[in-house]
């Protein structure tokens, strides 16, 4: 559980970025309000992948885990 708590700001950033990507505007805003009310933070935005080659490299890596 400690590992999750340590990575929580990054996980929150990923969730927030995903909601934005999927156009879940109201849900994203509610998520941000909830985090604020709980005193939790969101880390810096997750770096977006700019090239298809980077996407393929990441997919190959993820499948090999």
N, CA, C and O atoms as a GROMACS GRO file, in nm:
protein
  260
    1UNK      N    1   0.082  -0.119   0.000
    1UNK     CA    2   0.000   0.000   0.000
    1UNK      C    3   0.086   0.126   0.000
    1UNK      O    4   0.048   0.228  -0.057
    2UNK      N    5   0.203   0.118   0.065
    2UNK     CA    6   0.292   0.233   0.068
    2UNK      C    7   0.337   0.275  -0.071
    2UNK      O    8   0.353   0.394  -0.098
    3UNK      N    9   0.356   0.178  -0.159
    3UNK     CA   10   0.399   0.210  -0.296
    3UNK      C   11   0.292   0.291  -0.368
    3UNK      O   12   0.324   0.383  -0.444
    4UNK      N   13   0.166   0.259  -0.345
    4UNK     CA   14   0.057   0.333  -0.408
    4UNK      C   15   0.050   0.474  -0.352
    4UNK      O   16   0.033   0.570  -0.426
    5UNK      N   17   0.064   0.486  -0.221
    5UNK     CA   18   0.059   0.618  -0.158
    5UNK      C   19   0.172   0.705  -0.209
    5UNK      O   20   0.153   0.824  -0.232
    6UNK      N   21   0.290   0.646  -0.227
    6UNK     CA   22   0.404   0.721  -0.278
    6UNK      C   23   0.385   0.769  -0.421
    6UNK      O   24   0.437   0.874  -0.459
    7UNK      N   25   0.312   0.693  -0.499
    7UNK     CA   26   0.290   0.727  -0.640
    7UNK      C   27   0.156   0.794  -0.663
    7UNK      O   28   0.119   0.821  -0.778
    8UNK      N   29   0.083   0.822  -0.556
    8UNK     CA   30  -0.053   0.876  -0.572
    8UNK      C   31  -0.060   1.005  -0.653
    8UNK      O   32  -0.149   1.016  -0.738
    9UNK      N   33   0.028   1.103  -0.632
    9UNK     CA   34   0.018   1.224  -0.714
    9UNK      C   35   0.034   1.195  -0.864
    9UNK      O   36  -0.034   1.256  -0.947
   10UNK      N   37   0.124   1.102  -0.898
   10UNK     CA   38   0.141   1.066  -1.039
   10UNK      C   39   0.019   0.994  -1.093
   10UNK      O   40  -0.024   1.018  -1.206
   11UNK      N   41  -0.038   0.904  -1.012
   11UNK     CA   42  -0.159   0.833  -1.054
   11UNK      C   43  -0.275   0.930  -1.074
   11UNK      O   44  -0.350   0.920  -1.170
   12UNK      N   45  -0.287   1.026  -0.982
   12UNK     CA   46  -0.392   1.127  -0.996
   12UNK      C   47  -0.373   1.206  -1.124
   12UNK      O   48  -0.471   1.238  -1.192
   13UNK      N   49  -0.249   1.238  -1.159
   13UNK     CA   50  -0.221   1.311  -1.282
   13UNK      C   51  -0.260   1.229  -1.405
   13UNK      O   52  -0.314   1.283  -1.502
   14UNK      N   53  -0.233   1.099  -1.400
   14UNK     CA   54  -0.269   1.011  -1.512
   14UNK      C   55  -0.420   1.004  -1.528
   14UNK      O   56  -0.472   1.013  -1.639
   15UNK      N   57  -0.490   0.989  -1.416
   15UNK     CA   58  -0.637   0.983  -1.420
   15UNK      C   59  -0.693   1.113  -1.476
   15UNK      O   60  -0.783   1.113  -1.560
   16UNK      N   61  -0.640   1.224  -1.427
   16UNK     CA   62  -0.687   1.355  -1.473
   16UNK      C   63  -0.661   1.373  -1.623
   16UNK      O   64  -0.746   1.424  -1.696
   17UNK      N   65  -0.542   1.332  -1.669
   17UNK     CA   66  -0.509   1.344  -1.810
   17UNK      C   67  -0.601   1.254  -1.894
   17UNK      O   68  -0.646   1.295  -2.002
   18UNK      N   69  -0.630   1.134  -1.846
   18UNK     CA   70  -0.718   1.043  -1.919
   18UNK      C   71  -0.859   1.102  -1.931
   18UNK      O   72  -0.920   1.096  -2.038
   19UNK      N   73  -0.909   1.159  -1.822
   19UNK     CA   74  -1.043   1.219  -1.826
   19UNK      C   75  -1.047   1.334  -1.926
   19UNK      O   76  -1.147   1.351  -1.997
   20UNK      N   77  -0.941   1.412  -1.932
   20UNK     CA   78  -0.935   1.520  -2.030
   20UNK      C   79  -0.932   1.466  -2.172
   20UNK      O   80  -1.000   1.518  -2.260
   21UNK      N   81  -0.854   1.361  -2.193
   21UNK     CA   82  -0.842   1.299  -2.325
   21UNK      C   83  -0.977   1.245  -2.372
   21UNK      O   84  -1.012   1.257  -2.490
   22UNK      N   85  -1.052   1.186  -2.280
   22UNK     CA   86  -1.181   1.128  -2.315
   22UNK      C   87  -1.295   1.231  -2.313
   22UNK      O   88  -1.411   1.196  -2.335
   23UNK      N   89  -1.263   1.356  -2.286
   23UNK     CA   90  -1.359   1.466  -2.281
   23UNK      C   91  -1.462   1.451  -2.169
   23UNK      O   92  -1.577   1.493  -2.184
   24UNK      N   93  -1.420   1.392  -2.058
   24UNK     CA   94  -1.505   1.382  -1.940
   24UNK      C   95  -1.488   1.509  -1.857
   24UNK      O   96  -1.432   1.506  -1.748
   25UNK      N   97  -1.535   1.620  -1.910
   25UNK     CA   98  -1.510   1.751  -1.851
   25UNK      C   99  -1.568   1.761  -1.710
   25UNK      O  100  -1.498   1.800  -1.617
   26UNK      N  101  -1.695   1.728  -1.693
   26UNK     CA  102  -1.758   1.739  -1.562
   26UNK      C  103  -1.696   1.643  -1.461
   26UNK      O  104  -1.676   1.678  -1.345
   27UNK      N  105  -1.665   1.523  -1.506
   27UNK     CA  106  -1.604   1.424  -1.418
   27UNK      C  107  -1.464   1.470  -1.376
   27UNK      O  108  -1.426   1.455  -1.260
   28UNK      N  109  -1.390   1.525  -1.470
   28UNK     CA  110  -1.255   1.575  -1.441
   28UNK      C  111  -1.262   1.688  -1.339
   28UNK      O  112  -1.181   1.693  -1.246
   29UNK      N  113  -1.357   1.779  -1.356
   29UNK     CA  114  -1.372   1.890  -1.261
   29UNK      C  115  -1.412   1.838  -1.123
   29UNK      O  116  -1.361   1.887  -1.022
   30UNK      N  117  -1.501   1.740  -1.117
   30UNK     CA  118  -1.541   1.681  -0.989
   30UNK      C  119  -1.422   1.611  -0.923
   30UNK      O  120  -1.405   1.620  -0.802
   31UNK      N  121  -1.341   1.543  -1.002
   31UNK     CA  122  -1.222   1.475  -0.951
   31UNK      C  123  -1.125   1.577  -0.891
   31UNK      O  124  -1.070   1.556  -0.782
   32UNK      N  125  -1.104   1.688  -0.962
   32UNK     CA  126  -1.015   1.792  -0.911
   32UNK      C  127  -1.068   1.852  -0.780
   32UNK      O  128  -0.992   1.876  -0.687
   33UNK      N  129  -1.200   1.876  -0.774
   33UNK     CA  130  -1.260   1.930  -0.650
   33UNK      C  131  -1.244   1.831  -0.535
   33UNK      O  132  -1.213   1.870  -0.423
   34UNK      N  133  -1.264   1.704  -0.564
   34UNK     CA  134  -1.251   1.602  -0.460
   34UNK      C  135  -1.107   1.595  -0.408
   34UNK      O  136  -1.085   1.587  -0.288
   35UNK      N  137  -1.011   1.599  -0.499
   35UNK     CA  138  -0.871   1.598  -0.456
   35UNK      C  139  -0.841   1.720  -0.369
   35UNK      O  140  -0.774   1.708  -0.267
   36UNK      N  141  -0.890   1.834  -0.411
   36UNK     CA  142  -0.867   1.957  -0.335
   36UNK      C  143  -0.930   1.947  -0.196
   36UNK      O  144  -0.867   1.986  -0.098
   37UNK      N  145  -1.051   1.896  -0.187
   37UNK     CA  146  -1.119   1.885  -0.058
   37UNK      C  147  -1.051   1.785   0.034
   37UNK      O  148  -1.061   1.797   0.156
   38UNK      N  149  -0.982   1.687  -0.023
   38UNK     CA  150  -0.912   1.586   0.056
   38UNK      C  151  -0.768   1.627   0.085
   38UNK      O  152  -0.696   1.556   0.156
   39UNK      N  153  -0.726   1.741   0.030
   39UNK     CA  154  -0.590   1.787   0.052
   39UNK      C  155  -0.487   1.706  -0.024
   39UNK      O  156  -0.370   1.702   0.014
   40UNK      N  157  -0.530   1.642  -0.131
   40UNK     CA  158  -0.438   1.560  -0.211
   40UNK      C  159  -0.393   1.640  -0.332
   40UNK      O  160  -0.460   1.733  -0.376
   41UNK      N  161  -0.277   1.603  -0.382
   41UNK     CA  162  -0.221   1.679  -0.493
   41UNK      C  163  -0.214   1.595  -0.620
   41UNK      O  164  -0.226   1.472  -0.619
   42UNK      N  165  -0.196   1.668  -0.727
   42UNK     CA  166  -0.173   1.607  -0.857
   42UNK      C  167  -0.034   1.650  -0.898
   42UNK      O  168  -0.002   1.769  -0.895
   43UNK      N  169   0.049   1.555  -0.938
   43UNK     CA  170   0.185   1.591  -0.979
   43UNK      C  171   0.178   1.665  -1.111
   43UNK      O  172   0.071   1.688  -1.167
   44UNK      N  173   0.294   1.703  -1.158
   44UNK     CA  174   0.301   1.772  -1.286
   44UNK      C  175   0.240   1.683  -1.394
   44UNK      O  176   0.241   1.560  -1.381
   45UNK      N  177   0.188   1.743  -1.497
   45UNK     CA  178   0.124   1.663  -1.603
   45UNK      C  179   0.218   1.555  -1.655
   45UNK      O  180   0.339   1.572  -1.664
   46UNK      N  181   0.158   1.445  -1.690
   46UNK     CA  182   0.234   1.334  -1.747
   46UNK      C  183   0.280   1.377  -1.886
   46UNK      O  184   0.205   1.438  -1.961
   47UNK      N  185   0.404   1.345  -1.918
   47UNK     CA  186   0.459   1.382  -2.048
   47UNK      C  187   0.383   1.306  -2.156
   47UNK      O  188   0.367   1.184  -2.150
   48UNK      N  189   0.336   1.380  -2.254
   48UNK     CA  190   0.262   1.314  -2.361
   48UNK      C  191   0.360   1.259  -2.465
   48UNK      O  192   0.471   1.309  -2.481
   49UNK      N  193   0.316   1.157  -2.532
   49UNK     CA  194   0.398   1.091  -2.633
   49UNK      C  195   0.371   1.159  -2.767
   49UNK      O  196   0.256   1.172  -2.808
   50UNK      N  197   0.477   1.201  -2.834
   50UNK     CA  198   0.459   1.280  -2.955
   50UNK      C  199   0.471   1.201  -3.085
   50UNK      O  200   0.420   1.244  -3.188
   51UNK      N  201   0.538   1.088  -3.083
   51UNK     CA  202   0.555   1.016  -3.208
   51UNK      C  203   0.499   0.875  -3.198
   51UNK      O  204   0.491   0.816  -3.090
   52UNK      N  205   0.461   0.823  -3.313
   52UNK     CA  206   0.411   0.686  -3.318
   52UNK      C  207   0.520   0.588  -3.277
   52UNK      O  208   0.490   0.484  -3.217
   53UNK      N  209   0.644   0.618  -3.308
   53UNK     CA  210   0.754   0.528  -3.271
   53UNK      C  211   0.765   0.516  -3.120
   53UNK      O  212   0.787   0.407  -3.068
   54UNK      N  213   0.748   0.628  -3.050
   54UNK     CA  214   0.753   0.624  -2.904
   54UNK      C  215   0.638   0.539  -2.851
   54UNK      O  216   0.656   0.464  -2.755
   55UNK      N  217   0.521   0.550  -2.912
   55UNK     CA  218   0.406   0.470  -2.869
   55UNK      C  219   0.434   0.321  -2.886
   55UNK      O  220   0.405   0.241  -2.798
   56UNK      N  221   0.491   0.285  -3.000
   56UNK     CA  222   0.522   0.145  -3.026
   56UNK      C  223   0.625   0.094  -2.927
   56UNK      O  224   0.611  -0.017  -2.874
   57UNK      N  225   0.728   0.174  -2.900
   57UNK     CA  226   0.830   0.132  -2.802
   57UNK      C  227   0.768   0.108  -2.665
   57UNK      O  228   0.803   0.011  -2.598
   58UNK      N  229   0.679   0.195  -2.624
   58UNK     CA  230   0.613   0.180  -2.494
   58UNK      C  231   0.522   0.059  -2.494
   58UNK      O  232   0.519  -0.016  -2.396
   59UNK      N  233   0.447   0.037  -2.602
   59UNK     CA  234   0.359  -0.080  -2.609
   59UNK      C  235   0.440  -0.209  -2.601
   59UNK      O  236   0.401  -0.303  -2.532
   60UNK      N  237   0.551  -0.215  -2.671
   60UNK     CA  238   0.637  -0.334  -2.668
   60UNK      C  239   0.689  -0.356  -2.528
   60UNK      O  240   0.689  -0.469  -2.478
   61UNK      N  241   0.734  -0.249  -2.463
   61UNK     CA  242   0.784  -0.261  -2.327
   61UNK      C  243   0.674  -0.310  -2.232
   61UNK      O  244   0.698  -0.399  -2.150
   62UNK      N  245   0.555  -0.252  -2.242
   62UNK     CA  246   0.445  -0.290  -2.153
   62UNK      C  247   0.403  -0.435  -2.174
   62UNK      O  248   0.369  -0.505  -2.079
   63UNK      N  249   0.406  -0.480  -2.296
   63UNK     CA  250   0.370  -0.620  -2.324
   63UNK      C  251   0.476  -0.717  -2.275
   63UNK      O  252   0.447  -0.835  -2.252
   64UNK      N  253   0.598  -0.670  -2.259
   64UNK     CA  254   0.706  -0.759  -2.216
   64UNK      C  255   0.712  -0.774  -2.064
   64UNK      O  256   0.785  -0.859  -2.013
   65UNK      N  257   0.637  -0.692  -1.994
   65UNK     CA  258   0.640  -0.698  -1.847
   65UNK      C  259   0.562  -0.816  -1.796
   65UNK      O  260   0.554  -0.837  -1.675
   0.00000   0.00000   0.00000
